[in-house]
Amino acid sequence: MHRPGSRLAAAALLSGLITSGAGPAQVPSPAAQLREVDAFFPSMYGRAAREVLRQSPPAFLVLPERLVLYRGGARQEWPLLPPLFDELKTIAHITLGLFAILSPTDGGPLGADDATALRRYQGLIATARAAIAQVALSPAQRTRQHEILATSAALTARALAQGHVPQEQLVAVYRGLRTLVEANIREAVIAYLDELNRRMAAALPQLTPAERADYLVIVTGVHQARIDNATMQYFNRLLRDPPVITQRLMYAENVSDEAGALHLLGIHLMARRVGTAYFDDRYYMNRDLFAPAAQAYVPTMTLPPR
């Protein structure tokens, strides 16, 4: 008499034998085996980067809208964007939004999606006008915003009426807006940096003298803004223009959230540990690990013709 389930077990065994008869099991290639081995490194390094954050010196994270201080396991945050910054930046961005609709056509006919976007844009200009009327601006600032909006509205109406905007006309309009937009940018940046300075003036007295000599700063931002970044300029002066290699001040490219900034901080702290243990230099890993070998080899290479 068969035991319960014996037929199922026999069927499973037979299925396995038939499958195995199709050929030997595939053995991963050496490259695949090495990829599996190498995948262990980033997973462990990422875990270690999270662990060492607990032992971090004080660190300021400059996020798009707030300043965060991590210190001794505690977290504090302060808002960073004063109203004037948002108001002036938004009106400058309105001109960029219109350019983004019109420029890709290169003077050719506008498509149905373009026309839809332009009509939506007209509504947003009206919304911006109503909002600007209610915020605290100087007379000169208010006049400038209305001029920017009026020029943008006129260009939008012309584009819808004509069904296209010749490239030279588009360039002429934006060259005419340049002075107005640059004034908005200048005043917005000043408002932002003054607010950042106020926040740092309130935060730094909380640190001990030793902590003030060792705190770290992570500035988040987009790829294009990494060169001559306004916040980096501020902290370079505050930290007395530290050498880049010591990496107290770091730019987190294409990072916009706290998790990304903390990840960079943890990776940086791990780099200090690796540099100290491997090379007796805590800053050794703050450069490309391949750099010394490349510096020696690249000058000796026969390069293809230019």
Number of C-alpha atoms within 10 A of each C-alpha: 3 6 6 8 9 10 11 10 11 11 12 12 12 12 12 11 11 11 12 11 10 8 8 8 9 6 8 10 9 9 9 11 11 11 11 12 10 11 10 10 11 10 11 10 15 14 13 15 21 17 13 16 21 14 12 17 18 19 23 25 23 27 20 16 13 15 21 21 21 20 19 13 10 9 12 11 15 15 14 23 19 16 14 19 21 14 19 25 18 15 23 22 13 18 18 13 15 18 17 12 17 25 15 11 16 14 16 14 15 21 12 10 10 19 18 12 15 23 14 11 19 18 11 14 18 12 11 18 15 11 11 17 12 8 12 12 15 9 8 8 17 15 11 19 22 16 14 19 20 14 15 24 21 11 20 22 14 13 20 16 10 11 16 19 23 16 15 10 12 17 14 10 13 16 12 12 17 13 12 16 21 12 15 22 18 13 15 22 18 14 19 20 18 15 17 23 15 12 17 17 11 10 17 14 10 11 13 10 10 9 15 15 12 14 20 21 23 22 23 25 20 13 12 10 14 17 10 9 14 15 19 21 13 15 20 16 10 12 18 9 13 14 11 12 12 13 15 19 22 20 23 23 17 14 18 17 15 16 10 15 23 20 16 19 25 24 19 21 20 22 20 19 19 17 16 15 11 11 12 12 13 18 18 19 19 15 12 9 10 8 10 10 9 12 10 10 10 10 9 9 8 7 8 5 4 3
